[in-house]
Amino acid sequence: MLGFDRITHDPNILGGKACIRGMRIPVSLIVNLVANGMTVEEILEEYPDLEAEDVRQALRYAAWAVEDVVYVPEGVAG
């Protein structure tokens, strides 16, 4: 899937949410931790099963997932 080899989706793990390498660590948790100021090093210390590339790929996946295009018809104020 677009180079996201560490991001998995399994209906039996957290209801199919995007997770890291089949673990019960969702991408959304990592994004939330970074958004609230944790460094990669702090995240790795808190979650020793993670690797730095897991965090980087989670952030890249999140950026890809929310990339959207809004089309506004001509003549319509947005």
Gaussian input, Z-matrix of N, CA and C with variables (Angstrom, degrees):
# hf/3-21g

backbone

0 1
 N
 C     1     B1
 C     2     B2     1     A1
 N     3     B3     2     A2     1     D1
 C     4     B4     3     A3     2     D2
 C     5     B5     4     A4     3     D3
 N     6     B6     5     A5     4     D4
 C     7     B7     6     A6     5     D5
 C     8     B8     7     A7     6     D6
 N     9     B9     8     A8     7     D7
 C    10    B10     9     A9     8     D8
 C    11    B11    10    A10     9     D9
 N    12    B12    11    A11    10    D10
 C    13    B13    12    A12    11    D11
 C    14    B14    13    A13    12    D12
 N    15    B15    14    A14    13    D13
 C    16    B16    15    A15    14    D14
 C    17    B17    16    A16    15    D15
 N    18    B18    17    A17    16    D16
 C    19    B19    18    A18    17    D17
 C    20    B20    19    A19    18    D18
 N    21    B21    20    A20    19    D19
 C    22    B22    21    A21    20    D20
 C    23    B23    22    A22    21    D21
 N    24    B24    23    A23    22    D22
 C    25    B25    24    A24    23    D23
 C    26    B26    25    A25    24    D24
 N    27    B27    26    A26    25    D25
 C    28    B28    27    A27    26    D26
 C    29    B29    28    A28    27    D27
 N    30    B30    29    A29    28    D28
 C    31    B31    30    A30    29    D29
 C    32    B32    31    A31    30    D30
 N    33    B33    32    A32    31    D31
 C    34    B34    33    A33    32    D32
 C    35    B35    34    A34    33    D33
 N    36    B36    35    A35    34    D34
 C    37    B37    36    A36    35    D35
 C    38    B38    37    A37    36    D36
 N    39    B39    38    A38    37    D37
 C    40    B40    39    A39    38    D38
 C    41    B41    40    A40    39    D39
 N    42    B42    41    A41    40    D40
 C    43    B43    42    A42    41    D41
 C    44    B44    43    A43    42    D42
 N    45    B45    44    A44    43    D43
 C    46    B46    45    A45    44    D44
 C    47    B47    46    A46    45    D45
 N    48    B48    47    A47    46    D46
 C    49    B49    48    A48    47    D47
 C    50    B50    49    A49    48    D48
 N    51    B51    50    A50    49    D49
 C    52    B52    51    A51    50    D50
 C    53    B53    52    A52    51    D51
 N    54    B54    53    A53    52    D52
 C    55    B55    54    A54    53    D53
 C    56    B56    55    A55    54    D54
 N    57    B57    56    A56    55    D55
 C    58    B58    57    A57    56    D56
 C    59    B59    58    A58    57    D57
 N    60    B60    59    A59    58    D58
 C    61    B61    60    A60    59    D59
 C    62    B62    61    A61    60    D60
 N    63    B63    62    A62    61    D61
 C    64    B64    63    A63    62    D62
 C    65    B65    64    A64    63    D63
 N    66    B66    65    A65    64    D64
 C    67    B67    66    A66    65    D65
 C    68    B68    67    A67    66    D66
 N    69    B69    68    A68    67    D67
 C    70    B70    69    A69    68    D68
 C    71    B71    70    A70    69    D69
 N    72    B72    71    A71    70    D70
 C    73    B73    72    A72    71    D71
 C    74    B74    73    A73    72    D72
 N    75    B75    74    A74    73    D73
 C    76    B76    75    A75    74    D74
 C    77    B77    76    A76    75    D75
 N    78    B78    77    A77    76    D76
 C    79    B79    78    A78    77    D77
 C    80    B80    79    A79    78    D78
 N    81    B81    80    A80    79    D79
 C    82    B82    81    A81    80    D80
 C    83    B83    82    A82    81    D81
 N    84    B84    83    A83    82    D82
 C    85    B85    84    A84    83    D83
 C    86    B86    85    A85    84    D84
 N    87    B87    86    A86    85    D85
 C    88    B88    87    A87    86    D86
 C    89    B89    88    A88    87    D87
 N    90    B90    89    A89    88    D88
 C    91    B91    90    A90    89    D89
 C    92    B92    91    A91    90    D90
 N    93    B93    92    A92    91    D91
 C    94    B94    93    A93    92    D92
 C    95    B95    94    A94    93    D93
 N    96    B96    95    A95    94    D94
 C    97    B97    96    A96    95    D95
 C    98    B98    97    A97    96    D96
 N    99    B99    98    A98    97    D97
 C   100   B100    99    A99    98    D98
 C   101   B101   100   A100    99    D99
 N   102   B102   101   A101   100   D100
 C   103   B103   102   A102   101   D101
 C   104   B104   103   A103   102   D102
 N   105   B105   104   A104   103   D103
 C   106   B106   105   A105   104   D104
 C   107   B107   106   A106   105   D105
 N   108   B108   107   A107   106   D106
 C   109   B109   108   A108   107   D107
 C   110   B110   109   A109   108   D108
 N   111   B111   110   A110   109   D109
 C   112   B112   111   A111   110   D110
 C   113   B113   112   A112   111   D111
 N   114   B114   113   A113   112   D112
 C   115   B115   114   A114   113   D113
 C   116   B116   115   A115   114   D114
 N   117   B117   116   A116   115   D115
 C   118   B118   117   A117   116   D116
 C   119   B119   118   A118   117   D117
 N   120   B120   119   A119   118   D118
 C   121   B121   120   A120   119   D119
 C   122   B122   121   A121   120   D120
 N   123   B123   122   A122   121   D121
 C   124   B124   123   A123   122   D122
 C   125   B125   124   A124   123   D123
 N   126   B126   125   A125   124   D124
 C   127   B127   126   A126   125   D125
 C   128   B128   127   A127   126   D126
 N   129   B129   128   A128   127   D127
 C   130   B130   129   A129   128   D128
 C   131   B131   130   A130   129   D129
 N   132   B132   131   A131   130   D130
 C   133   B133   132   A132   131   D131
 C   134   B134   133   A133   132   D132
 N   135   B135   134   A134   133   D133
 C   136   B136   135   A135   134   D134
 C   137   B137   136   A136   135   D135
 N   138   B138   137   A137   136   D136
 C   139   B139   138   A138   137   D137
 C   140   B140   139   A139   138   D138
 N   141   B141   140   A140   139   D139
 C   142   B142   141   A141   140   D140
 C   143   B143   142   A142   141   D141
 N   144   B144   143   A143   142   D142
 C   145   B145   144   A144   143   D143
 C   146   B146   145   A145   144   D144
 N   147   B147   146   A146   145   D145
 C   148   B148   147   A147   146   D146
 C   149   B149   148   A148   147   D147
 N   150   B150   149   A149   148   D148
 C   151   B151   150   A150   149   D149
 C   152   B152   151   A151   150   D150
 N   153   B153   152   A152   151   D151
 C   154   B154   153   A153   152   D152
 C   155   B155   154   A154   153   D153
 N   156   B156   155   A155   154   D154
 C   157   B157   156   A156   155   D155
 C   158   B158   157   A157   156   D156
 N   159   B159   158   A158   157   D157
 C   160   B160   159   A159   158   D158
 C   161   B161   160   A160   159   D159
 N   162   B162   161   A161   160   D160
 C   163   B163   162   A162   161   D161
 C   164   B164   163   A163   162   D162
 N   165   B165   164   A164   163   D163
 C   166   B166   165   A165   164   D164
 C   167   B167   166   A166   165   D165
 N   168   B168   167   A167   166   D166
 C   169   B169   168   A168   167   D167
 C   170   B170   169   A169   168   D168
 N   171   B171   170   A170   169   D169
 C   172   B172   171   A171   170   D170
 C   173   B173   172   A172   171   D171
 N   174   B174   173   A173   172   D172
 C   175   B175   174   A174   173   D173
 C   176   B176   175   A175   174   D174
 N   177   B177   176   A176   175   D175
 C   178   B178   177   A177   176   D176
 C   179   B179   178   A178   177   D177
 N   180   B180   179   A179   178   D178
 C   181   B181   180   A180   179   D179
 C   182   B182   181   A181   180   D180
 N   183   B183   182   A182   181   D181
 C   184   B184   183   A183   182   D182
 C   185   B185   184   A184   183   D183
 N   186   B186   185   A185   184   D184
 C   187   B187   186   A186   185   D185
 C   188   B188   187   A187   186   D186
 N   189   B189   188   A188   187   D187
 C   190   B190   189   A189   188   D188
 C   191   B191   190   A190   189   D189
 N   192   B192   191   A191   190   D190
 C   193   B193   192   A192   191   D191
 C   194   B194   193   A193   192   D192
 N   195   B195   194   A194   193   D193
 C   196   B196   195   A195   194   D194
 C   197   B197   196   A196   195   D195
 N   198   B198   197   A197   196   D196
 C   199   B199   198   A198   197   D197
 C   200   B200   199   A199   198   D198
 N   201   B201   200   A200   199   D199
 C   202   B202   201   A201   200   D200
 C   203   B203   202   A202   201   D201
 N   204   B204   203   A203   202   D202
 C   205   B205   204   A204   203   D203
 C   206   B206   205   A205   204   D204
 N   207   B207   206   A206   205   D205
 C   208   B208   207   A207   206   D206
 C   209   B209   208   A208   207   D207
 N   210   B210   209   A209   208   D208
 C   211   B211   210   A210   209   D209
 C   212   B212   211   A211   210   D210
 N   213   B213   212   A212   211   D211
 C   214   B214   213   A213   212   D212
 C   215   B215   214   A214   213   D213
 N   216   B216   215   A215   214   D214
 C   217   B217   216   A216   215   D215
 C   218   B218   217   A217   216   D216
 N   219   B219   218   A218   217   D217
 C   220   B220   219   A219   218   D218
 C   221   B221   220   A220   219   D219
 N   222   B222   221   A221   220   D220
 C   223   B223   222   A222   221   D221
 C   224   B224   223   A223   222   D222
 N   225   B225   224   A224   223   D223
 C   226   B226   225   A225   224   D224
 C   227   B227   226   A226   225   D225
 N   228   B228   227   A227   226   D226
 C   229   B229   228   A228   227   D227
 C   230   B230   229   A229   228   D228
 N   231   B231   230   A230   229   D229
 C   232   B232   231   A231   230   D230
 C   233   B233   232   A232   231   D231

   B1=1.4549
   B2=1.5257
   B3=1.2832
   B4=1.4600
   B5=1.5264
   B6=1.3256
   B7=1.4563
   B8=1.5136
   B9=1.3162
   B10=1.4659
   B11=1.5249
   B12=1.3198
   B13=1.4596
   B14=1.5275
   B15=1.3102
   B16=1.4616
   B17=1.5267
   B18=1.3166
   B19=1.4614
   B20=1.5271
   B21=1.3176
   B22=1.4570
   B23=1.5259
   B24=1.3211
   B25=1.4601
   B26=1.5230
   B27=1.3054
   B28=1.4578
   B29=1.5211
   B30=1.3466
   B31=1.4620
   B32=1.5275
   B33=1.3380
   B34=1.4625
   B35=1.5266
   B36=1.3317
   B37=1.4683
   B38=1.5205
   B39=1.3188
   B40=1.4656
   B41=1.5313
   B42=1.3157
   B43=1.4622
   B44=1.5188
   B45=1.3193
   B46=1.4552
   B47=1.5165
   B48=1.3427
   B49=1.4751
   B50=1.5164
   B51=1.3150
   B52=1.4551
   B53=1.5347
   B54=1.3339
   B55=1.4615
   B56=1.5166
   B57=1.3096
   B58=1.4589
   B59=1.5277
   B60=1.3204
   B61=1.4615
   B62=1.5240
   B63=1.3216
   B64=1.4584
   B65=1.5167
   B66=1.3260
   B67=1.4700
   B68=1.5242
   B69=1.2636
   B70=1.4645
   B71=1.5281
   B72=1.3025
   B73=1.4664
   B74=1.5272
   B75=1.3482
   B76=1.4641
   B77=1.5214
   B78=1.3150
   B79=1.4638
   B80=1.5211
   B81=1.3222
   B82=1.4678
   B83=1.5270
   B84=1.3215
   B85=1.4690
   B86=1.5256
   B87=1.3163
   B88=1.4669
   B89=1.5245
   B90=1.3250
   B91=1.4733
   B92=1.5250
   B93=1.3121
   B94=1.4650
   B95=1.5306
   B96=1.3175
   B97=1.4677
   B98=1.5205
   B99=1.3288
   B100=1.4643
   B101=1.5313
   B102=1.3259
   B103=1.4683
   B104=1.5266
   B105=1.3177
   B106=1.4579
   B107=1.5227
   B108=1.3377
   B109=1.4531
   B110=1.5123
   B111=1.3323
   B112=1.4661
   B113=1.5220
   B114=1.2977
   B115=1.4651
   B116=1.5305
   B117=1.3190
   B118=1.4660
   B119=1.5277
   B120=1.3110
   B121=1.4619
   B122=1.5257
   B123=1.3249
   B124=1.4674
   B125=1.5273
   B126=1.3205
   B127=1.4651
   B128=1.5228
   B129=1.3232
   B130=1.4601
   B131=1.5263
   B132=1.3138
   B133=1.4645
   B134=1.5255
   B135=1.3220
   B136=1.4693
   B137=1.5312
   B138=1.3222
   B139=1.4649
   B140=1.5328
   B141=1.3293
   B142=1.4674
   B143=1.5341
   B144=1.3196
   B145=1.4724
   B146=1.5291
   B147=1.3269
   B148=1.4553
   B149=1.5235
   B150=1.3340
   B151=1.4571
   B152=1.5281
   B153=1.3069
   B154=1.4696
   B155=1.5304
   B156=1.3273
   B157=1.4658
   B158=1.5334
   B159=1.3342
   B160=1.4699
   B161=1.5233
   B162=1.3184
   B163=1.4588
   B164=1.5289
   B165=1.3091
   B166=1.4683
   B167=1.5230
   B168=1.3292
   B169=1.4527
   B170=1.5288
   B171=1.3212
   B172=1.4734
   B173=1.5226
   B174=1.3188
   B175=1.4579
   B176=1.5235
   B177=1.3331
   B178=1.4683
   B179=1.5245
   B180=1.3232
   B181=1.4681
   B182=1.5294
   B183=1.3160
   B184=1.4641
   B185=1.5202
   B186=1.3245
   B187=1.4651
   B188=1.5248
   B189=1.3227
   B190=1.4702
   B191=1.5338
   B192=1.3262
   B193=1.4670
   B194=1.5271
   B195=1.3117
   B196=1.4672
   B197=1.5164
   B198=1.3217
   B199=1.4562
   B200=1.5199
   B201=1.3020
   B202=1.4540
   B203=1.5174
   B204=1.2879
   B205=1.4519
   B206=1.5185
   B207=1.3035
   B208=1.4557
   B209=1.5166
   B210=1.3157
   B211=1.4591
   B212=1.5150
   B213=1.3158
   B214=1.4578
   B215=1.5223
   B216=1.3250
   B217=1.4647
   B218=1.5287
   B219=1.3280
   B220=1.4581
   B221=1.5179
   B222=1.3273
   B223=1.4590
   B224=1.5131
   B225=1.3410
   B226=1.4602
   B227=1.5166
   B228=1.3217
   B229=1.4559
   B230=1.5077
   B231=1.3214
   B232=1.4726
   B233=1.4111
   A1=108.45
   A2=117.94
   A3=123.67
   A4=114.27
   A5=117.85
   A6=120.39
   A7=115.37
   A8=117.80
   A9=121.29
   A10=109.50
   A11=116.75
   A12=120.27
   A13=113.43
   A14=118.74
   A15=121.77
   A16=112.15
   A17=116.92
   A18=121.54
   A19=107.83
   A20=116.25
   A21=120.64
   A22=110.65
   A23=114.35
   A24=122.18
   A25=106.96
   A26=116.91
   A27=121.34
   A28=107.10
   A29=117.82
   A30=119.30
   A31=113.25
   A32=117.43
   A33=120.55
   A34=113.06
   A35=116.96
   A36=121.06
   A37=107.99
   A38=115.82
   A39=123.20
   A40=112.10
   A41=115.95
   A42=120.81
   A43=114.80
   A44=117.35
   A45=120.56
   A46=115.14
   A47=117.10
   A48=119.64
   A49=110.44
   A50=115.74
   A51=120.90
   A52=108.57
   A53=116.00
   A54=122.08
   A55=110.04
   A56=114.31
   A57=120.96
   A58=109.67
   A59=116.13
   A60=124.35
   A61=114.44
   A62=117.83
   A63=121.40
   A64=114.68
   A65=117.01
   A66=120.23
   A67=109.12
   A68=116.35
   A69=121.18
   A70=110.79
   A71=115.09
   A72=122.30
   A73=106.42
   A74=116.44
   A75=118.70
   A76=112.91
   A77=114.90
   A78=121.68
   A79=109.65
   A80=116.81
   A81=120.50
   A82=111.87
   A83=118.08
   A84=120.84
   A85=110.08
   A86=116.54
   A87=120.06
   A88=110.62
   A89=116.64
   A90=119.99
   A91=109.79
   A92=117.14
   A93=121.52
   A94=111.15
   A95=116.88
   A96=119.71
   A97=111.17
   A98=117.13
   A99=120.70
   A100=109.84
   A101=116.54
   A102=120.65
   A103=111.91
   A104=116.30
   A105=120.41
   A106=113.12
   A107=115.91
   A108=119.91
   A109=117.89
   A110=118.88
   A111=118.84
   A112=110.04
   A113=115.56
   A114=120.94
   A115=108.71
   A116=115.33
   A117=119.68
   A118=109.48
   A119=116.70
   A120=120.90
   A121=111.48
   A122=117.37
   A123=121.17
   A124=111.26
   A125=116.56
   A126=120.05
   A127=109.93
   A128=117.26
   A129=120.90
   A130=111.59
   A131=116.22
   A132=120.18
   A133=110.89
   A134=116.36
   A135=122.19
   A136=111.87
   A137=116.66
   A138=122.59
   A139=108.61
   A140=117.69
   A141=121.23
   A142=114.98
   A143=118.08
   A144=119.88
   A145=111.78
   A146=117.00
   A147=120.76
   A148=111.08
   A149=114.27
   A150=122.28
   A151=107.41
   A152=116.04
   A153=120.42
   A154=111.19
   A155=117.55
   A156=120.24
   A157=111.49
   A158=118.01
   A159=120.81
   A160=110.24
   A161=116.37
   A162=121.59
   A163=109.59
   A164=117.17
   A165=120.39
   A166=111.22
   A167=116.35
   A168=118.77
   A169=111.75
   A170=117.34
   A171=120.34
   A172=110.14
   A173=116.99
   A174=120.22
   A175=111.54
   A176=116.68
   A177=119.54
   A178=110.58
   A179=116.99
   A180=121.11
   A181=110.24
   A182=117.11
   A183=120.77
   A184=111.16
   A185=116.63
   A186=120.34
   A187=110.35
   A188=116.60
   A189=120.77
   A190=110.53
   A191=116.50
   A192=120.92
   A193=112.97
   A194=117.42
   A195=119.39
   A196=113.00
   A197=116.18
   A198=118.04
   A199=107.92
   A200=115.09
   A201=118.42
   A202=109.53
   A203=114.07
   A204=121.13
   A205=107.20
   A206=116.06
   A207=121.00
   A208=107.87
   A209=115.21
   A210=120.71
   A211=108.99
   A212=116.46
   A213=121.74
   A214=107.47
   A215=116.82
   A216=119.16
   A217=110.64
   A218=115.80
   A219=119.90
   A220=109.86
   A221=115.02
   A222=120.26
   A223=114.94
   A224=116.66
   A225=120.41
   A226=107.90
   A227=116.64
   A228=120.90
   A229=109.28
   A230=116.33
   A231=120.22
   A232=111.62
   D1=92.27
   D2=172.55
   D3=48.56
   D4=32.68
   D5=177.06
   D6=82.20
   D7=13.44
   D8=178.63
   D9=-98.76
   D10=68.58
   D11=-175.56
   D12=-74.99
   D13=-11.45
   D14=178.88
   D15=-99.33
   D16=-5.80
   D17=-179.14
   D18=-99.02
   D19=123.73
   D20=-178.45
   D21=-123.74
   D22=155.50
   D23=176.06
   D24=-131.12
   D25=117.60
   D26=-179.59
   D27=-135.52
   D28=120.79
   D29=-178.47
   D30=-59.44
   D31=-18.75
   D32=179.60
   D33=-90.63
   D34=-3.01
   D35=178.45
   D36=-121.54
   D37=113.76
   D38=179.83
   D39=50.83
   D40=36.84
   D41=175.40
   D42=64.57
   D43=22.72
   D44=178.15
   D45=91.06
   D46=4.77
   D47=176.69
   D48=-59.44
   D49=152.88
   D50=175.76
   D51=-64.09
   D52=121.04
   D53=-178.08
   D54=-126.29
   D55=169.15
   D56=177.95
   D57=-91.66
   D58=118.17
   D59=173.38
   D60=45.57
   D61=40.04
   D62=176.47
   D63=75.70
   D64=3.28
   D65=177.98
   D66=-85.02
   D67=167.43
   D68=177.75
   D69=-85.93
   D70=45.00
   D71=176.41
   D72=-120.25
   D73=101.61
   D74=-176.92
   D75=-75.78
   D76=151.09
   D77=175.31
   D78=-55.08
   D79=-39.65
   D80=-177.95
   D81=-60.05
   D82=-34.07
   D83=177.82
   D84=-64.91
   D85=-45.73
   D86=-178.94
   D87=-63.57
   D88=-43.99
   D89=178.58
   D90=-60.92
   D91=-42.28
   D92=179.27
   D93=-62.70
   D94=-42.89
   D95=179.67
   D96=-62.76
   D97=-44.36
   D98=179.00
   D99=-65.12
   D100=-43.38
   D101=-179.66
   D102=-61.30
   D103=-27.03
   D104=-179.86
   D105=-97.52
   D106=15.81
   D107=168.29
   D108=99.49
   D109=0.40
   D110=178.95
   D111=-74.52
   D112=141.56
   D113=175.57
   D114=-84.61
   D115=165.96
   D116=176.71
   D117=-58.65
   D118=-42.24
   D119=-179.36
   D120=-61.30
   D121=-41.86
   D122=178.48
   D123=-65.65
   D124=-39.22
   D125=178.52
   D126=-64.69
   D127=-43.90
   D128=179.95
   D129=-64.43
   D130=-34.10
   D131=177.18
   D132=-68.16
   D133=-40.23
   D134=-179.68
   D135=-73.61
   D136=-33.21
   D137=-178.06
   D138=-125.86
   D139=81.87
   D140=-172.71
   D141=-64.57
   D142=-15.48
   D143=177.25
   D144=-76.99
   D145=-13.67
   D146=179.89
   D147=-84.66
   D148=157.88
   D149=173.74
   D150=-120.98
   D151=158.30
   D152=-177.97
   D153=-55.60
   D154=-38.56
   D155=179.39
   D156=-65.10
   D157=-29.10
   D158=175.41
   D159=-60.74
   D160=-44.96
   D161=-178.79
   D162=-65.94
   D163=-47.31
   D164=179.65
   D165=-59.93
   D166=-44.39
   D167=-178.37
   D168=-69.56
   D169=-33.90
   D170=176.06
   D171=-61.27
   D172=-41.67
   D173=179.35
   D174=-68.40
   D175=-40.28
   D176=177.06
   D177=-64.94
   D178=-40.27
   D179=178.51
   D180=-62.97
   D181=-44.43
   D182=179.69
   D183=-61.84
   D184=-41.84
   D185=178.13
   D186=-63.13
   D187=-41.97
   D188=178.42
   D189=-64.80
   D190=-41.98
   D191=-175.09
   D192=-66.92
   D193=-30.25
   D194=-177.78
   D195=-98.15
   D196=-0.92
   D197=177.16
   D198=-67.43
   D199=118.65
   D200=179.69
   D201=-139.06
   D202=160.71
   D203=179.63
   D204=-121.41
   D205=129.49
   D206=178.49
   D207=-106.54
   D208=122.77
   D209=178.57
   D210=-100.54
   D211=123.13
   D212=178.04
   D213=-111.49
   D214=120.71
   D215=179.42
   D216=-59.48
   D217=148.85
   D218=178.73
   D219=-58.80
   D220=142.33
   D221=177.55
   D222=84.28
   D223=-1.18
   D224=179.18
   D225=-107.37
   D226=124.11
   D227=179.01
   D228=-73.54
   D229=139.29
   D230=-178.26
   D231=-112.30

